[in-house]
Amino acid sequence: MRTGLGAFALAENNDSSSTLQTISRQELRQLIRLQLEALLEQQNLAGAKTLLIPVHPPDVAEAIEGLPEAMQAIAFRLLPKDKAIEVYEHLDSSIQQVLVEEFKRQEVLDIVDKMSPDDRARLFDELPAKVVSRLLGQLSPVERRSTALLLGYEANTAGRIMTPEYISLKENWTVAQTLERIRNLAHVSETVYYLYITDVARHLSGILSLRDLVTAQPEQTIGEIMTRDVLFVHTDADQEEVAQTIQRYDFLAVPVVDREQRLVGIVTVDDVIDILEAEATEDIQKLAGGGGDEAALSAPSVTLRKRLPWLLGNIGLYVIAASAIVPFQGTIQLFPVLAVIMPTLSNTSGNVGIQALAVTVRGLGVGEVTLGDTTRILRKEILAGLLTAVVLGVSLGLLSLIWSTDQDRWVGLVAGLVMSINVLTAATLGTLLPMGLKRINLDPALISGPLLTTILDAFGFFTFLGLITISLKAFS
């Protein structure tokens, strides 16, 4: 993604400086969107264009995304061509698709041809194959080759998200020669903060920071000042691994090499931020039992398509939990207080399980823990779960004593015991299930909250009602 350095403020009009000081950034963005929508409703296109000129591209994109669908293309057309290209890269993929369909062919080509290769590849992933084929064939030869290179790699890998726009150097070049090369290529490079040294076969042999370059003597060669110990990723590395590498070592970019160790591109930190956001969003939605890639402003049809299958599946899962109650209907009739205790038992143990699950999935997702840490994590969860089990067990037991009649007080003791057992089970399953999925190379977030709580409910209900029934037979 091509980015430029900009001021912190959203707008640069001197007349608005007092306003900027009195409202927050988020409020200002909202104000811009509302003003833009009002101007478009009044068909005041000149006013809308004037409003958007001083606003930074990411904030223009956010304002356009918040408009009614019929106004989005109108607002986008008001932007100057250079700014429109930057804004387009920041738009949600669904809006990018709509604009591609609405614009004339040449307008689309002008925008797509100027996009950075990684952003263009991301857009092509969302478009129908026929549209991609047409656009790819009409790109300039250089952009067509760079885009085809990225599309040749598997989705969600370093090769697919990298950009081939980087500056490569040779060891025998002097600092003065290198600075001149940077001046000539900076406008077409993703970043100039890291410079990469390759041999005649394009094998990556070293790296040089811009800081080290500008502080070196003009007559020194690159080979004298470069770092030969280079950290890199391969083209088939998972994008999460790439993101974790950049995050762990505080890089601005990481080089990508193919199987022959030839430098083919770089992944920059701005793309990693997008990856981390997307992966975190997916994990959170999966843990909640969602589709994994639903946006807050998605169309109702998209929301329905993403959520309804999970909700119907959840009903099926809960039938399993309810089935654990069926054999004990007679016991529940004898002790109506059980109907009061069981929801508390279910809710509390479910929350404990989801807490352990969320911590484990997050740790695996950000690379904080590995499969080798399973025993340590499980030991920690069990030790913490023991005290939690005692506290929660005693709490439910005391509540059960309050809810029960004098003849049913013993039920509270059973409720406290089962609560303790279920809490320990919840903490154990919340740790082991995602670790188990990770071990067989599946996404740990596939163990959603609803699935885990259903398992715990079935176990807790069966254990609780089973112990009550056994106690009745033993002491009757």
Rosetta blueprint (number, residue, H / E / L):
1 M L
2 R L
3 T L
4 G L
5 L L
6 G L
7 A L
8 F L
9 A L
10 L L
11 A L
12 E L
13 N L
14 N H
15 D H
16 S H
17 S H
18 S H
19 T H
20 L H
21 Q H
22 T H
23 I L
24 S L
25 R H
26 Q H
27 E H
28 L H
29 R H
30 Q H
31 L H
32 I H
33 R H
34 L H
35 Q H
36 L H
37 E H
38 A H
39 L H
40 L H
41 E H
42 Q L
43 Q L
44 N L
45 L H
46 A H
47 G H
48 A H
49 K H
50 T H
51 L H
52 L H
53 I L
54 P L
55 V L
56 H L
57 P H
58 P H
59 D H
60 V H
61 A H
62 E H
63 A H
64 I H
65 E H
66 G L
67 L L
68 P L
69 E H
70 A H
71 M H
72 Q H
73 A H
74 I H
75 A H
76 F H
77 R H
78 L L
79 L L
80 P L
81 K H
82 D H
83 K H
84 A H
85 I H
86 E H
87 V H
88 Y H
89 E H
90 H H
91 L L
92 D L
93 S H
94 S H
95 I H
96 Q H
97 Q H
98 V H
99 L H
100 V H
101 E H
102 E H
103 F L
104 K L
105 R H
106 Q H
107 E H
108 V H
109 L H
110 D H
111 I H
112 V H
113 D H
114 K H
115 M L
116 S L
117 P H
118 D H
119 D H
120 R H
121 A H
122 R H
123 L H
124 F H
125 D H
126 E H
127 L L
128 P L
129 A H
130 K H
131 V H
132 V H
133 S H
134 R H
135 L H
136 L H
137 G H
138 Q H
139 L L
140 S L
141 P H
142 V H
143 E H
144 R H
145 R H
146 S H
147 T H
148 A H
149 L H
150 L H
151 L H
152 G L
153 Y L
154 E L
155 A L
156 N L
157 T E
158 A H
159 G H
160 R H
161 I H
162 M L
163 T E
164 P L
165 E L
166 Y L
167 I L
168 S E
169 L E
170 K L
171 E L
172 N L
173 W L
174 T E
175 V H
176 A H
177 Q H
178 T H
179 L H
180 E H
181 R H
182 I H
183 R H
184 N H
185 L H
186 A H
187 H H
188 V H
189 S L
190 E L
191 T L
192 V L
193 Y L
194 Y E
195 L E
196 Y E
197 I E
198 T E
199 D L
200 V L
201 A L
202 R L
203 H E
204 L E
205 S E
206 G E
207 I E
208 L E
209 S E
210 L H
211 R H
212 D H
213 L H
214 V H
215 T H
216 A L
217 Q L
218 P L
219 E L
220 Q L
221 T E
222 I H
223 G H
224 E H
225 I H
226 M L
227 T E
228 R L
229 D L
230 V L
231 L L
232 F L
233 V E
234 H E
235 T L
236 D L
237 A L
238 D E
239 Q H
240 E H
241 E H
242 V H
243 A H
244 Q H
245 T H
246 I H
247 Q H
248 R H
249 Y H
250 D L
251 F L
252 L L
253 A E
254 V E
255 P E
256 V E
257 V E
258 D L
259 R L
260 E L
261 Q L
262 R E
263 L E
264 V E
265 G E
266 I E
267 V E
268 T E
269 V H
270 D H
271 D H
272 V H
273 I H
274 D H
275 I H
276 L H
277 E H
278 A H
279 E H
280 A H
281 T H
282 E H
283 D H
284 I H
285 Q H
286 K H
287 L H
288 A L
289 G L
290 G L
291 G L
292 G L
293 D L
294 E L
295 A L
296 A L
297 L L
298 S L
299 A L
300 P H
301 S H
302 V H
303 T H
304 L H
305 R H
306 K H
307 R H
308 L H
309 P H
310 W H
311 L H
312 L H
313 G H
314 N H
315 I H
316 G H
317 L H
318 Y H
319 V H
320 I H
321 A H
322 A H
323 S H
324 A L
325 I L
326 V H
327 P H
328 F H
329 Q H
330 G H
331 T H
332 I H
333 Q H
334 L H
335 F L
336 P L
337 V L
338 L H
339 A H
340 V H
341 I H
342 M H
343 P H
344 T H
345 L H
346 S H
347 N H
348 T H
349 S H
350 G H
351 N H
352 V H
353 G H
354 I H
355 Q H
356 A H
357 L H
358 A H
359 V H
360 T H
361 V H
362 R H
363 G H
364 L H
365 G H
366 V L
367 G L
368 E L
369 V L
370 T L
371 L H
372 G H
373 D H
374 T H
375 T H
376 R H
377 I H
378 L H
379 R H
380 K H
381 E H
382 I H
383 L H
384 A H
385 G H
386 L H
387 L H
388 T H
389 A H
390 V H
391 V H
392 L H
393 G H
394 V H
395 S H
396 L H
397 G H
398 L H
399 L H
400 S H
401 L H
402 I H
403 W H
404 S L
405 T L
406 D H
407 Q H
408 D H
409 R L
410 W H
411 V H
412 G H
413 L H
414 V H
415 A H
416 G H
417 L H
418 V H
419 M H
420 S H
421 I H
422 N H
423 V H
424 L H
425 T H
426 A H
427 A H
428 T H
429 L H
430 G H
431 T H
432 L H
433 L H
434 P H
435 M H
436 G H
437 L H
438 K H
439 R H
440 I L
441 N L
442 L L
443 D L
444 P H
445 A H
446 L H
447 I L
448 S L
449 G H
450 P H
451 L H
452 L H
453 T H
454 T H
455 I H
456 L H
457 D H
458 A H
459 F H
460 G H
461 F H
462 F H
463 T H
464 F H
465 L H
466 G H
467 L H
468 I H
469 T H
470 I H
471 S H
472 L H
473 K H
474 A H
475 F H
476 S L
